[in-house]
Amino acid sequence: MKKATKHTKWLHYLYIPADFLVLFVINLLPFLSSYGVEYFNNNVLVILLFAAVSSSSAVLILAIFKIYKMLTHNFGLRDAILVMAIVFVVEIVAFLIAILLPNDILLVDVNYVWAWILSLISSMFVIPALRMGWRIFAIISYRFQNKKKKAKTLIIGAGGAAKIIIDDSITNKNSKNNILVLVDDDLNKIGGTYAGLPVDGPISNAANIIDKYGVEEVIIAISNLENEKLHEILRFLEPCDVRIRRMPLLSEMGSPNVKHIIDVDLDDLLCRDPVKLDNSEVKSMLCGKTVLVTGAGGSIGSELVRQIFNAKPSTLILFDIYENGVYDIQQEILRNIANNKIENVKVITLIGSTYNEVRMEQIFEKYLPDYIYHAAAYKHVPLMEDSPVEAIRTNVVGTYNVAKLADKYKVKKMVLVSTDKAVRPTNVMGATKRFAETIIQYFSEKSKCTVYAAVRFGNVLGSNGSVVPLFKKQIESGGPITITDKNIIRYFMTIPEAVSLILQCGLFANGGEIFILDMGKPVKIINLAMKLIRQAGFVPYKDIDIVETGLRPGEKLYEELLLDTNTQTKTKNNRIYIEQKDKIYPIEDEILTISKVFEMDNNSDIKKMLSSIITTYTIDERKEK
């Protein structure tokens, strides 16, 4: 935090002589007004001494109560009441002293009492008024400010949170908001004024009120705002070309660096409440066990590591080909262990490739994992269209190696992280992940010791390579945001949601299941882009443009519907279903066949070979970049 300068500190102490002077004069006034100038002149020394002692005592008591350390920029009603109370007590004491003194020292009669009452009232209001002067000046100057450069602003919520924003817009010279109106659902407030501003409503009518006032920015200022209510407000604002920001909730205000107004988070982009699961059974399953996470440095893999670590396994093995990503999650976990003095959890970080069978066998033989979460894969659709050999090497052969070794070394369970793109795939990535699913189901039939399962879900908000980080970077650089098609839709989850459900699937797995996660309603990518633009405080198509670039090779306009409650079996978790099992065929020959692609250099031929094995795969014939 920025320290106060000496100049700023001295400004507070200027109130000491100011208070003394005001109280000194006020203490003289009853004698002048009651007895006239002649009496005053005859007793001037005694009266001056009395006024000086009384005023000095008041200043001293104000100092004891730390009144001179108050920040007058934010001097409010409570501060004023405290100062008034102190002045009142001091003046009462001074009055009692004057009464107790003999009449030949100070003359105190009925005239003096009335004059003293007027002086008391004056001092109780003048001393706080000195401190309110800055705010009064700020309010007056605010009325004469040039507001053309400020955003016409509407506040949703006419309560205490709104008052903070209004005060900030008045006293903060860097404020960029010209607040015109407040909107609330409270019928007792609608039609009235709050802090000098009109209150309109209800909130469902916000779009019309925005048009009426020509609003450019909306600030949501409702304390203890429930997610459901926030999503409802965002739906009301969806048709409006306005910037949208919100006040932080009390739970979000722990850090001293939190700004008054914050952006909408990833959960808000989904326009639904985040899925919250009870993973106590998962923790019981993994506690004290050896758990291997492949692809541990990726978005899903690193969150798997976090949540598995919370289950307190005896050994947690982080395996990845990319050293930087896995190093980051390793250091995070080690800090957690050190800070919380956690014992009996051993963290091992290993670098390697799942398609290197020799390397994988060394790991299995040495550590004998009980559970495997296989997240290592190439997932970027357009890149895999140009490098199908690498997609097959990692997604197919790598999965085969891990699954075969899991059977050989009697692993309890292996869970494959799959994708919705494995359903009737039109790209190499989806086809290779569908192949990986068949490998899991094949070994499930073959193995006598290991339970195999796969988890299929859609896009993950905020993951590496996903649209949200890309859009944020494009916004930071001034735009435009690029989308492939304005009609494209996707199913989304947050990373913690997806991983929590993956762990639940591992608990439910009995052998060969492909678990389907209920991703909720699909989201239009263009709507997601517009929400992110508004989040950042800009207006879509005005401040930040949105440009269509056309579908990329292997990309679908609409993802396949994952959930079909008519054909899929529901688990005891209402967000997890099980796909009907296909007929299982031996895949050893297919693995030998697909291995021949490593000798091929023609992408088209490689895709044709892949489609001959995965018959649901339709090759995208569009010209490759």
C-alpha positions as CSV (number, residue, x, y, z in Angstrom):
1,M,0.0,0.0,0.0
2,K,1.1,3.5,-0.7
3,K,2.4,5.3,2.4
4,A,1.0,8.7,3.3
5,T,3.4,11.5,2.6
6,K,4.6,14.0,5.3
7,H,2.6,16.7,3.5
8,T,-0.6,14.6,3.9
9,K,0.1,13.9,7.5
10,W,0.7,17.6,8.4
11,L,-2.7,18.5,6.8
12,H,-4.4,16.5,9.6
13,Y,-2.6,18.5,12.3
14,L,-3.8,21.8,10.8
15,Y,-7.1,21.0,12.4
16,I,-5.5,21.5,15.9
17,P,-5.0,25.3,15.7
18,A,-8.3,25.6,13.7
19,D,-10.3,23.8,16.4
20,F,-8.5,25.8,19.2
21,L,-9.3,29.1,17.5
22,V,-13.0,28.2,16.8
23,L,-13.5,26.9,20.4
24,F,-11.6,29.9,21.9
25,V,-13.9,32.4,20.1
26,I,-17.0,30.4,20.9
27,N,-16.1,30.4,24.6
28,L,-15.7,34.2,24.6
29,L,-19.1,34.9,22.9
30,P,-21.3,34.2,25.9
31,F,-19.5,36.8,28.0
32,L,-19.6,39.4,25.2
33,S,-23.2,38.8,24.3
34,S,-24.5,38.6,27.9
35,Y,-22.5,41.4,29.7
36,G,-21.3,43.7,27.0
37,V,-17.9,45.1,26.2
38,E,-17.3,47.0,29.5
39,Y,-17.6,43.8,31.6
40,F,-15.4,42.0,29.1
41,N,-12.7,44.7,29.2
42,N,-12.7,44.7,33.1
43,N,-12.3,40.9,33.3
44,V,-10.4,40.3,30.0
45,L,-7.5,38.3,31.5
46,V,-9.7,35.9,33.5
47,I,-12.1,35.4,30.5
48,L,-9.2,34.8,28.1
49,L,-7.5,32.4,30.5
50,F,-10.8,30.5,31.0
51,A,-11.4,30.3,27.1
52,A,-7.8,29.2,26.5
53,V,-7.9,26.5,29.2
54,S,-11.3,25.3,28.0
55,S,-10.3,25.2,24.3
56,S,-7.0,23.6,25.0
57,S,-8.7,20.9,27.1
58,A,-11.1,20.2,24.2
59,V,-8.3,19.9,21.7
60,L,-6.4,17.6,24.0
61,I,-9.4,15.3,24.5
62,L,-10.0,15.3,20.7
63,A,-6.4,14.2,20.2
64,I,-6.8,11.4,22.9
65,F,-9.7,10.1,20.9
66,K,-7.6,10.2,17.7
67,I,-9.8,12.7,16.0
68,Y,-6.8,14.3,14.3
69,K,-6.0,11.0,12.6
70,M,-9.3,10.7,10.9
71,L,-9.3,10.7,7.1
72,T,-11.3,13.7,6.3
73,H,-11.8,12.7,2.6
74,N,-14.2,10.1,4.0
75,F,-15.5,11.9,7.0
76,G,-19.0,10.6,7.5
77,L,-22.0,10.8,9.8
78,R,-20.6,8.4,12.5
79,D,-17.4,10.5,12.6
80,A,-19.4,13.7,12.9
81,I,-21.5,12.2,15.8
82,L,-18.3,11.2,17.7
83,V,-16.8,14.7,17.4
84,M,-20.1,16.3,18.4
85,A,-20.3,14.1,21.5
86,I,-16.7,14.9,22.6
87,V,-17.3,18.7,22.1
88,F,-20.6,18.4,24.0
89,V,-18.9,16.7,27.0
90,V,-16.0,19.2,27.0
91,E,-18.3,22.2,26.9
92,I,-20.5,20.8,29.7
93,V,-17.4,20.4,31.8
94,A,-16.3,24.0,31.0
95,F,-19.8,25.3,31.9
96,L,-19.6,23.5,35.3
97,I,-16.2,25.0,36.0
98,A,-17.6,28.4,35.2
99,I,-20.6,27.9,37.6
100,L,-18.3,26.6,40.4
101,L,-16.0,29.6,40.2
102,P,-16.9,32.4,42.6
103,N,-19.0,35.3,41.0
104,D,-16.2,37.8,41.6
105,I,-14.1,35.8,39.1
106,L,-16.7,35.0,36.4
107,L,-20.3,36.2,36.4
108,V,-22.6,33.4,35.5
109,D,-26.4,34.1,35.4
110,V,-29.4,33.2,33.3
111,N,-28.3,35.5,30.4
112,Y,-25.0,33.6,30.3
113,V,-26.7,30.2,30.3
114,W,-28.8,31.1,27.2
115,A,-25.7,32.5,25.5
116,W,-23.7,29.4,26.4
117,I,-26.4,27.0,25.0
118,L,-26.2,28.8,21.7
119,S,-22.4,28.6,21.8
120,L,-22.6,24.9,22.7
121,I,-24.8,24.2,19.7
122,S,-22.5,26.3,17.5
123,S,-19.3,24.4,18.6
124,M,-21.0,21.0,18.1
125,F,-21.7,21.8,14.5
126,V,-18.8,24.0,13.5
127,I,-16.0,21.5,14.6
128,P,-17.5,18.7,12.4
129,A,-18.2,21.2,9.7
130,L,-14.5,22.0,9.4
131,R,-13.9,18.3,8.5
132,M,-16.9,18.1,6.2
133,G,-15.7,21.0,4.3
134,W,-13.7,18.8,1.9
135,R,-16.7,16.7,1.0
136,I,-19.0,19.7,0.7
137,F,-16.4,21.2,-1.7
138,A,-16.2,17.9,-3.7
139,I,-20.0,17.7,-4.0
140,I,-20.3,21.3,-5.2
141,S,-17.4,21.0,-7.6
142,Y,-18.9,17.7,-8.9
143,R,-21.9,19.6,-10.0
144,F,-19.7,21.9,-12.2
145,Q,-17.4,19.1,-13.6
146,N,-17.3,18.4,-17.3
147,K,-19.1,15.1,-17.4
148,K,-19.0,14.7,-21.2
149,K,-15.9,12.6,-20.9
150,K,-17.5,10.4,-18.2
151,A,-19.5,7.3,-19.0
152,K,-23.2,7.7,-18.4
153,T,-23.8,5.1,-15.7
154,L,-26.7,3.2,-14.2
155,I,-26.4,1.4,-10.9
156,I,-28.4,-1.7,-10.2
157,G,-29.3,-1.8,-6.5
158,A,-30.2,1.3,-4.4
159,G,-28.5,0.4,-1.1
160,G,-25.3,0.7,0.8
161,A,-23.1,-0.7,-2.0
162,A,-24.5,1.9,-4.4
163,K,-23.7,4.7,-1.9
164,I,-20.0,3.6,-2.0
165,I,-20.0,4.0,-5.8
166,I,-21.8,7.3,-5.7
167,D,-19.4,8.7,-3.0
168,D,-16.4,7.5,-5.0
169,S,-17.7,9.2,-8.2
170,I,-17.9,12.5,-6.3
171,T,-14.7,12.4,-4.3
172,N,-12.4,10.5,-6.6
173,K,-11.1,12.8,-9.4
174,N,-10.1,9.7,-11.4
175,S,-13.7,8.3,-11.5
176,K,-14.9,7.8,-15.0
177,N,-18.6,7.4,-14.1
178,N,-21.4,10.0,-14.4
179,I,-24.1,8.3,-12.4
180,L,-27.6,9.1,-13.8
181,V,-30.0,6.7,-12.2
182,L,-30.4,3.7,-9.9
183,V,-32.5,0.7,-10.5
184,D,-34.1,-1.5,-7.8
185,D,-36.9,-4.0,-7.3
186,D,-38.0,-2.5,-4.0
187,L,-41.4,-0.8,-4.7
188,N,-40.8,1.5,-1.7
189,K,-37.7,2.9,-3.4
190,I,-38.9,3.1,-7.0
191,G,-40.0,6.6,-7.8
192,G,-38.0,8.2,-5.0
193,T,-34.4,9.4,-4.9
194,Y,-31.3,8.0,-3.3
195,A,-28.2,10.1,-2.6
196,G,-29.8,12.8,-4.8
197,L,-30.3,10.4,-7.7
198,P,-33.6,9.0,-9.1
199,V,-34.5,5.4,-8.4
200,D,-36.3,3.5,-11.2
201,G,-37.3,-0.1,-11.6
202,P,-37.9,-2.9,-11.6
203,I,-34.6,-4.5,-12.7
204,S,-36.4,-6.6,-15.3
205,N,-37.1,-3.2,-17.0
206,A,-33.4,-2.3,-17.1
207,A,-33.1,-2.4,-20.9
208,N,-35.8,0.3,-21.3
209,I,-34.3,2.5,-18.5
210,I,-30.9,2.2,-20.2
211,D,-32.4,3.4,-23.5
212,K,-34.2,6.3,-21.7
213,Y,-31.0,7.7,-20.1
214,G,-28.6,6.7,-22.9
215,V,-26.6,4.6,-20.4
216,E,-23.1,3.4,-21.5
217,E,-22.1,1.5,-18.3
218,V,-24.0,-0.6,-15.8
219,I,-22.6,-1.3,-12.3
220,I,-24.3,-4.1,-10.3
221,A,-24.2,-3.1,-6.7
222,I,-26.1,-5.6,-4.6
223,S,-24.5,-7.0,-1.5
224,N,-24.7,-10.7,-0.9
225,L,-25.8,-11.3,-4.5
226,E,-26.8,-14.9,-5.2
227,N,-25.5,-16.4,-8.4
228,E,-29.0,-17.2,-9.6
229,K,-30.0,-13.5,-9.3
230,L,-26.7,-12.4,-11.0
231,H,-27.4,-14.6,-13.9
232,E,-31.0,-13.3,-14.1
233,I,-29.7,-9.7,-14.2
234,L,-27.1,-10.5,-16.9
235,R,-30.0,-12.0,-19.0
236,F,-31.9,-8.7,-18.6
237,L,-28.8,-6.8,-19.8
238,E,-27.9,-9.1,-22.7
239,P,-29.7,-7.0,-25.4
240,C,-28.0,-3.8,-24.3
241,D,-24.7,-2.4,-25.7
242,V,-23.3,-1.4,-22.3
243,R,-20.3,-2.2,-20.2
244,I,-21.1,-4.3,-17.2
245,R,-19.2,-4.4,-13.9
246,R,-20.1,-5.4,-10.4
247,M,-19.2,-4.6,-6.8
248,P,-17.3,-7.4,-5.0
249,L,-19.2,-9.4,-2.4
250,L,-18.1,-9.3,1.2
251,S,-16.5,-12.8,0.7
252,E,-14.4,-11.3,-2.1
253,M,-13.0,-8.4,-0.1
254,G,-10.4,-10.1,2.0
255,S,-7.4,-8.7,0.1
256,P,-6.5,-5.0,0.6
257,N,-5.7,-4.8,-3.2
258,V,-9.3,-5.7,-4.3
259,K,-10.7,-2.9,-6.4
260,H,-14.1,-1.4,-5.5
261,I,-15.6,-2.8,-8.7
262,I,-14.6,-6.2,-10.2
263,D,-15.3,-8.2,-13.3
264,V,-17.6,-11.1,-13.8
265,D,-15.8,-14.5,-13.3
266,L,-15.8,-17.7,-15.3
267,D,-18.7,-19.2,-13.4
268,D,-20.8,-16.2,-14.4
269,L,-20.0,-16.8,-18.1
270,L,-21.8,-20.2,-17.8
271,C,-25.0,-18.4,-16.7
272,R,-25.6,-21.2,-14.2
273,D,-24.5,-22.1,-10.7
274,P,-21.2,-24.1,-10.6
275,V,-21.6,-27.8,-9.9
276,K,-20.6,-28.6,-6.3
277,L,-20.0,-32.3,-5.4
278,D,-19.3,-34.2,-2.2
279,N,-16.0,-36.0,-2.9
280,S,-15.6,-37.5,0.5
281,E,-15.9,-41.1,-1.0
282,V,-13.3,-40.2,-3.6
283,K,-11.0,-39.1,-0.8
284,S,-11.5,-42.3,1.1
285,M,-10.7,-44.3,-2.1
286,L,-7.4,-42.4,-2.8
287,C,-6.2,-41.8,0.8
288,G,-2.9,-43.6,1.5
289,K,-2.7,-44.9,-2.1
290,T,-0.2,-44.3,-4.9
291,V,-1.7,-42.3,-7.7
292,L,-0.3,-41.5,-11.2
293,V,-1.5,-38.5,-13.2
294,T,-0.3,-38.4,-16.8
295,G,-0.3,-35.0,-18.4
296,A,-0.1,-33.5,-14.9
297,G,1.1,-30.1,-16.2
298,G,-1.9,-29.4,-18.3
299,S,-5.1,-27.6,-17.3
300,I,-7.1,-30.7,-16.4
301,G,-4.0,-32.6,-15.2
302,S,-2.9,-29.9,-12.8
303,E,-6.4,-29.6,-11.3
304,L,-6.5,-33.4,-11.0
305,V,-3.2,-33.1,-9.0
306,R,-4.7,-30.5,-6.7
307,Q,-7.8,-32.4,-5.9
308,I,-6.1,-35.8,-5.6
309,F,-3.5,-34.2,-3.3
310,N,-6.4,-33.1,-1.0
311,A,-7.3,-36.8,-0.6
312,K,-3.8,-37.3,1.0
313,P,-2.4,-40.2,-1.1
314,S,0.8,-41.8,0.1
315,T,2.5,-41.1,-3.2
316,L,1.4,-38.7,-6.0
317,I,3.3,-39.1,-9.3
318,L,3.2,-36.1,-11.7
319,F,4.1,-37.3,-15.2
320,D,4.3,-35.0,-18.3
321,I,6.4,-34.5,-21.4
322,Y,6.3,-30.7,-21.0
323,E,8.6,-29.7,-18.1
324,N,7.5,-26.1,-17.5
325,G,3.8,-27.0,-16.9
326,V,4.5,-29.9,-14.5
327,Y,7.2,-27.8,-12.7
328,D,4.6,-25.1,-11.9
329,I,2.1,-27.6,-10.4
330,Q,4.9,-29.4,-8.5
331,Q,6.1,-26.1,-6.9
332,E,2.5,-25.2,-6.0
333,I,2.0,-28.6,-4.2
334,L,5.4,-28.4,-2.5
335,R,4.5,-24.9,-1.2
336,N,1.2,-26.3,0.1
337,I,3.0,-29.1,1.9
338,A,5.5,-26.6,3.5
339,N,2.9,-24.0,4.5
340,N,0.5,-26.4,6.0
341,K,3.2,-28.8,7.4
342,I,1.6,-31.8,5.6
343,E,3.3,-35.1,6.3
344,N,3.0,-38.6,4.7
345,V,2.4,-37.3,1.2
346,K,5.2,-38.0,-1.2
347,V,5.3,-36.0,-4.5
348,I,7.3,-37.4,-7.4
349,T,7.7,-35.4,-10.6
350,L,8.8,-37.3,-13.7
351,I,9.4,-36.2,-17.3
352,G,8.7,-38.5,-20.2
353,S,6.3,-39.6,-23.0
354,T,3.5,-42.1,-22.7
355,Y,4.4,-43.5,-26.2
356,N,7.9,-44.4,-24.8
357,E,7.0,-47.9,-23.5
358,V,10.4,-48.6,-21.9
359,R,10.2,-45.3,-19.9
360,M,6.6,-46.1,-18.8
361,E,7.5,-49.6,-17.7
362,Q,10.3,-48.3,-15.6
363,I,7.8,-46.0,-13.8
364,F,5.2,-48.8,-13.3
365,E,7.8,-51.3,-12.1
366,K,9.4,-48.9,-9.6
367,Y,6.3,-47.1,-8.1
368,L,3.4,-49.7,-8.6
369,P,0.6,-47.1,-8.9
370,D,-2.8,-48.1,-7.4
371,Y,-4.8,-45.6,-9.5
372,I,-4.1,-43.9,-12.9
373,Y,-5.8,-40.7,-14.3
374,H,-4.7,-40.6,-17.9
375,A,-4.9,-36.9,-19.0
376,A,-1.9,-36.9,-21.3
377,A,-3.1,-36.1,-24.9
378,Y,-2.9,-33.7,-27.8
379,K,-6.2,-31.8,-27.7
380,H,-5.9,-28.9,-30.2
381,V,-8.1,-29.7,-33.2
382,P,-6.6,-27.6,-36.0
383,L,-3.0,-28.4,-35.0
384,M,-3.7,-32.1,-35.0
385,E,-5.1,-31.8,-38.5
386,D,-1.7,-30.8,-39.6
387,S,0.2,-33.3,-37.4
388,P,-1.9,-36.5,-37.4
389,V,1.1,-38.7,-36.8
390,E,1.8,-37.0,-33.4
391,A,-1.9,-37.2,-32.4
392,I,-1.8,-41.0,-33.1
393,R,1.5,-41.5,-31.4
394,T,0.3,-39.8,-28.1
395,N,-3.4,-40.3,-28.0
396,V,-3.5,-43.8,-29.3
397,V,-0.2,-45.6,-28.8
398,G,0.4,-43.6,-25.5
399,T,-3.0,-44.7,-24.2
400,Y,-2.3,-48.3,-25.3
401,N,1.0,-48.4,-23.4
402,V,-0.5,-47.0,-20.2
403,A,-3.5,-49.4,-20.4
404,K,-1.4,-52.5,-21.1
405,L,1.0,-51.7,-18.2
406,A,-1.9,-51.0,-15.9
407,D,-3.1,-54.6,-16.5
408,K,0.4,-56.0,-16.2
409,Y,1.2,-54.3,-12.9
410,K,-2.3,-54.9,-11.4
411,V,-3.4,-51.2,-11.1
412,K,-6.8,-51.0,-9.3
413,K,-8.3,-48.4,-11.7
414,M,-7.4,-46.5,-14.8
415,V,-9.5,-43.5,-15.9
416,L,-9.1,-42.0,-19.4
417,V,-9.9,-38.3,-19.9
418,S,-11.8,-38.2,-23.2
419,T,-13.7,-35.6,-25.1
420,D,-17.1,-34.9,-26.7
421,K,-15.2,-34.7,-30.0
422,A,-14.9,-38.5,-29.9
423,V,-18.6,-38.7,-30.8
424,R,-18.9,-39.2,-34.6
425,P,-15.5,-37.3,-35.1
426,T,-14.8,-35.1,-38.0
427,N,-11.2,-34.4,-37.0
428,V,-8.0,-36.4,-36.1
429,M,-8.1,-35.4,-32.5
430,G,-11.6,-36.7,-32.0
431,A,-10.8,-39.9,-33.9
432,T,-7.7,-40.7,-31.9
433,K,-9.6,-40.1,-28.7
434,R,-12.3,-42.5,-29.9
435,F,-9.6,-45.0,-30.6
436,A,-8.3,-44.4,-27.0
437,E,-11.8,-45.2,-25.7
438,T,-11.9,-48.5,-27.6
439,I,-8.5,-49.4,-26.1
440,I,-9.9,-48.8,-22.6
441,Q,-12.9,-50.9,-23.3
442,Y,-10.8,-53.7,-24.8
443,F,-8.5,-53.9,-21.8
444,S,-11.6,-53.8,-19.5
445,E,-12.7,-57.0,-21.1
446,K,-9.3,-58.6,-21.0
447,S,-8.0,-57.6,-17.6
448,K,-8.7,-59.7,-14.5
449,C,-7.3,-57.1,-12.0
450,T,-7.8,-53.6,-13.4
451,V,-11.0,-51.6,-13.7
452,Y,-10.9,-49.3,-16.8
453,A,-13.2,-46.4,-17.6
454,A,-13.3,-43.3,-19.8
455,V,-14.9,-39.9,-19.1
456,R,-16.2,-37.9,-22.0
457,F,-17.0,-34.1,-21.6
458,G,-16.9,-30.9,-23.7
459,N,-14.9,-27.7,-23.6
460,V,-13.4,-26.4,-20.4
461,L,-13.5,-22.7,-19.6
462,G,-10.1,-21.2,-19.0
463,S,-8.1,-24.2,-20.0
464,N,-4.9,-23.8,-22.0
465,G,-5.7,-23.3,-25.7
466,S,-9.4,-22.6,-25.0
467,V,-11.3,-19.6,-26.3
468,V,-11.4,-17.6,-23.0
469,P,-7.6,-17.1,-22.6
470,L,-7.5,-16.3,-26.4
471,F,-10.3,-13.8,-26.2
472,K,-8.8,-12.1,-23.2
473,K,-5.4,-11.7,-25.0
474,Q,-7.2,-10.3,-28.0
475,I,-9.2,-7.8,-25.8
476,E,-5.9,-6.7,-24.0
477,S,-4.3,-6.0,-27.4
478,G,-7.3,-3.8,-28.4
479,G,-9.1,-6.4,-30.5
480,P,-10.6,-7.6,-32.7
481,I,-11.9,-10.9,-31.2
482,T,-11.9,-13.6,-33.8
483,I,-14.5,-16.3,-33.9
484,T,-14.8,-19.0,-36.6
485,D,-18.6,-18.6,-37.1
486,K,-21.3,-16.5,-35.4
487,N,-23.5,-19.6,-35.0
488,I,-21.0,-21.9,-33.5
489,I,-22.0,-23.4,-30.1
490,R,-20.1,-25.4,-27.5
491,Y,-20.7,-27.1,-24.2
492,F,-18.7,-25.7,-21.3
493,M,-17.6,-26.5,-17.8
494,T,-15.1,-24.9,-15.5
495,I,-11.9,-26.9,-14.8
496,P,-12.7,-27.7,-11.1
497,E,-16.2,-28.9,-12.1
498,A,-14.8,-31.2,-14.8
499,V,-12.1,-32.6,-12.6
500,S,-14.4,-33.2,-9.7
501,L,-16.7,-35.2,-12.0
502,I,-13.7,-37.2,-13.4
503,L,-12.8,-38.2,-9.9
504,Q,-16.5,-39.2,-9.2
505,C,-16.4,-41.3,-12.4
506,G,-13.3,-43.1,-11.1
507,L,-15.3,-44.0,-8.0
508,F,-18.3,-45.3,-9.9
509,A,-16.2,-47.3,-12.5
510,N,-16.9,-51.0,-12.5
511,G,-15.3,-51.8,-15.8
512,G,-15.4,-50.5,-19.4
513,E,-17.8,-47.6,-18.9
514,I,-17.7,-44.4,-20.9
515,F,-19.0,-41.8,-18.5
516,I,-20.8,-38.8,-20.0
517,L,-20.9,-35.5,-18.1
518,D,-23.9,-33.4,-18.2
519,M,-22.5,-30.1,-19.4
520,G,-25.7,-28.1,-19.1
521,K,-27.0,-26.0,-22.0
522,P,-24.7,-25.1,-24.9
523,V,-23.2,-21.6,-25.1
524,K,-23.0,-19.6,-28.3
525,I,-19.3,-18.6,-28.7
526,I,-20.3,-15.1,-30.0
527,N,-22.3,-14.5,-26.7
528,L,-19.3,-15.6,-24.7
529,A,-17.1,-13.2,-26.6
530,M,-19.6,-10.3,-26.0
531,K,-19.8,-11.1,-22.3
532,L,-16.0,-11.1,-22.0
533,I,-15.8,-7.7,-23.8
534,R,-18.4,-6.2,-21.4
535,Q,-16.5,-7.8,-18.5
536,A,-13.4,-5.9,-19.5
537,G,-15.4,-2.6,-19.5
538,F,-15.9,-2.3,-23.3
539,V,-18.8,-2.3,-25.6
540,P,-19.0,-5.0,-28.3
541,Y,-18.6,-3.8,-31.9
542,K,-17.9,-0.2,-30.6
543,D,-14.8,-0.6,-28.5
544,I,-13.8,-4.1,-29.5
545,D,-14.9,-5.6,-32.8
546,I,-15.8,-9.3,-33.4
547,V,-14.7,-10.8,-36.7
548,E,-15.7,-14.1,-38.3
549,T,-12.8,-16.1,-39.8
550,G,-14.5,-19.3,-41.0
551,L,-14.5,-22.8,-39.6
552,R,-11.0,-24.3,-39.3
553,P,-10.1,-27.8,-40.6
554,G,-11.8,-30.5,-38.6
555,E,-14.0,-28.1,-36.7
556,K,-17.8,-28.6,-36.3
557,L,-20.4,-25.8,-36.2
558,Y,-22.3,-27.7,-33.6
559,E,-20.8,-30.3,-31.2
560,E,-22.6,-33.6,-30.9
561,L,-25.1,-33.8,-28.2
562,L,-23.4,-35.7,-25.4
563,L,-26.4,-36.5,-23.3
564,D,-29.2,-38.8,-24.3
565,T,-31.2,-39.7,-21.3
566,N,-33.3,-42.2,-23.4
567,T,-30.3,-44.5,-24.1
568,Q,-27.8,-43.7,-21.4
569,T,-27.8,-45.0,-17.9
570,K,-28.0,-42.5,-15.0
571,T,-25.6,-43.0,-12.1
572,K,-26.4,-42.0,-8.5
573,N,-24.9,-38.6,-9.4
574,N,-27.4,-36.7,-11.5
575,R,-24.7,-35.0,-13.5
576,I,-23.1,-38.3,-14.7
577,Y,-24.5,-40.8,-17.2
578,I,-23.0,-44.0,-18.7
579,E,-22.9,-44.6,-22.5
580,Q,-24.2,-47.9,-23.8
581,K,-21.3,-50.3,-24.5
582,D,-20.4,-51.1,-28.1
583,K,-19.4,-54.6,-29.1
584,I,-15.7,-55.0,-28.1
585,Y,-13.2,-56.2,-30.7
586,P,-9.5,-57.2,-30.2
587,I,-7.4,-54.2,-31.1
588,E,-3.9,-55.7,-31.2
589,D,-4.0,-55.9,-35.0
590,E,-5.3,-52.3,-35.2
591,I,-2.4,-51.1,-33.1
592,L,0.0,-52.8,-35.4
593,T,-1.7,-51.3,-38.4
594,I,-1.8,-47.8,-37.0
595,S,1.8,-48.0,-36.1
596,K,2.6,-48.0,-39.8
597,V,1.7,-44.3,-40.0
598,F,5.0,-43.4,-38.4
599,E,6.6,-44.3,-41.7
600,M,4.1,-42.2,-43.7
601,D,4.5,-38.5,-44.6
602,N,1.2,-37.8,-46.4
603,N,-1.5,-36.5,-44.0
604,S,-4.3,-37.5,-46.3
605,D,-3.2,-41.2,-46.3
606,I,-2.8,-41.2,-42.6
607,K,-6.3,-39.9,-42.1
608,K,-7.7,-42.6,-44.5
609,M,-5.9,-45.3,-42.5
610,L,-7.4,-43.8,-39.3
611,S,-10.9,-43.8,-40.8
612,S,-10.6,-47.4,-41.8
613,I,-10.2,-48.3,-38.1
614,I,-12.5,-45.7,-36.6
615,T,-15.5,-46.1,-38.9
616,T,-17.4,-43.3,-37.3
617,Y,-14.7,-40.9,-38.3
618,T,-15.6,-38.6,-41.3
619,I,-12.5,-36.9,-42.8
620,D,-12.8,-33.2,-43.2
621,E,-12.2,-32.6,-46.9
622,R,-11.7,-28.9,-46.7
623,K,-8.3,-27.6,-47.8
624,E,-5.7,-27.9,-45.1
625,K,-3.7,-24.8,-44.2
